[in-house]
């Protein structure tokens, strides 16, 4: 089995130091950057996945994440991103939950949320845990609630229970609307834009109703895939139901 130290040595060997400073300036999070090109990570991760059991991959991912090296943290996420993890669902979910408080930049958070998304859709009752993030004082945790639930915006034929979760998530987005933070506004727009491919009218109704308070750039981003689609004008009476205090 490859150890975290050995894996980090491989990452350092693939580094491009002249790119590291630019990456640090772009992502702005206080950690080490090696300057690795993202496509260079995939063959390394593939080799580590092939040689290791799931338990060993979880341990390797934990060590890579704890290194606080940008590329290592992304590699950790890639190691645990898969549709099914027989007999190890809860261990991977718990490892993902351990990562959430460390989110401080979009790239790290988005790669990690790929892990969480798969574990969430495998066991939808975990939406209760995610909902608690929506009132976190940390903006990255709040943002993660929308990013990790993006699969529910992508469903073409959602079952009734999936549609209930989708509606529930839209109430979270509604609560986020007054937040002026760019990343929060962008996360609302991302979720709505993704949903607009399947349910354009739902998105138009949101924009015409609770979404009126979104920043202009976010409103524009949310509907940019709807252009050219024939939709009836938004009807105020068909706005989203009011937010409830309990589960739907």
Secondary structure, 3 states (H helix, E strand, C coil): CCCHHHHHHHHHHCCCHHHHHHHHHHHCCCCECCCCCHHHHHHHHHHHHHHCCHHHHHHHHHHHHHCCEHHHHHHHHHHCCCCCCCCCHHHHHHHHHHHHCCCCCHHHHHHHHHHHHHHHHHCHHHHHHHHHHCCCCCHHHHHHHHHHCCHHHHCCCCCHHHHHHHHHHHHHHHHHCCCCCHHHHHHHHHHHHHHHCCCHHHHHHHHHCHHHHCCHHHHHHHHCCCCCCCCCCCCHHHCCCCCCCCCC
